[in-house]
Amino acid sequence: MFFEYKISLGLIAPSGMVFVLAPLGGLVMACLSEVSGTFKKKIFLDKFAWQLSRMTMIVSLGLVLSVVLMGTAYSFLNLPLPEFKKESQQLLLFCGASLGLSAMLQFLYLSLWKKLKKNKLIHLLLGASALVCYKLFLIGLIFIAYFQGAPDVALPHFFIAGLPLPAPGSLIYPLGFQMLVLSVAAGASLALLYLLLRRNQDDFGRDYYRYVIKLLARWLIFSVCFHFLPCFWVYFLLGKQLLVPALYLTGTIIAISTVLLIISGIVLLKSKQPLRLKGVMVCCFLLVWLLFAARLVSYFELANVSL
């Protein structure tokens, strides 16, 4: 097997995926909410965008700090560094620069919220720039995972700005697109937990929390439904190769968790006091984690089929 996974990583890897993808989804929702709030003159949307931008900045700075701490630990403890292939080495600096720049732009986006209140265009450009940089960081990570897991043979690829990219027919494109779509689900589920933790500190009233929780539920339902579209792309590339028993269990878990997420989202939408449904909000995050775990295993299996 070119891609292997272990039970010991079963808890760590999906959690890592959720927290790495969540800032992208959070930034998408924050920027669109700010734009919508500006045109519709809805203060709730502006407050919601501000809360999301703070959550994404905290997570992004946490990722930057984690990278710095890991680098420091490897240096001081003289630990053996992971072996990266030539293609991956070219992308590592690109990913680090993109993450650092995104974190800096997110900090400016949040800290200048009030000062640029009358210059929304400039403020939105900051948010959009942070979003683009973070998306480039994730795309770079996806390509690094591809090059690291591929067999030690000459890989067909092409170059853009000197950076190696997989061939156009590679499976990494539909799977990578699917992960970017699922970033909205990761961001929405994490935001539900964040609202619960901050509801006493950010006391914006029951009407506000009723509005934004239902808005997050809509985003969550949209993301988990839309993330099935790349499956048609995968089927076009692999065809009958998809009919392997190893994918049946993961497919079942993905379907069940998706249905439960949709039901949970509908429950939040129908509730008159969704903030009281704390168990449902926590379950949304756990179900998203389960969906990511099943998707991760399916990616490993698909890689073994295609390589």
SULURGI-V824804 format. One line per field, one symbol per residue. ss: DSSP state (h for helix, s for strand, l for the rest). psi: psi as a letter, one per 20 degrees, with the letter a starting at -180 (. if undefined). Layout:
ss->???
psi->???
This chain:
ss->llllllhhhllhhhhhhhhhhhhhhhhhhhhhhhhhhhhhllhhhhhhhhhhhhhhhhhhhhhhhhhhhhhhhhhhlllllllllhhhhhhhhhhhhhhhhhhhhhhhhhhllllllllhhhhhhhhhhhhhhhhhhhhhhhhhhhhhhlllllllssssllsssslllllhhhhhhhhhhhhhhhhhhhhhhhhhhhlllllllhhhhhhhhhhhhhhhhhhhhhllhhhhhhhhhhhhhhlllhhhhhhhhhhhhhhhhhhhhhhhhhlllhhhlhhhhhhhhhhhhhhhhhhhhhhhhhhhhhl
psi->phpqqqhhjhhgghgggghhhghghghghgghhggghghilohghghghggghgghgggghhgghgggggggghghjlqpqqpprghhhhighggggggghggghhghgghjghhkhimhggghhgghghggghghgggggghghghhiqqmropprrqpkipqqqqhjqihghhghghhgihggggghhhghghghjhhgmnjqhhghgghghghhgggggghghiigihhgghhhhciiimphhigghhggggghgghggggghghhiqhmhhilhhggghgghhgghghghggghggghhhhh.
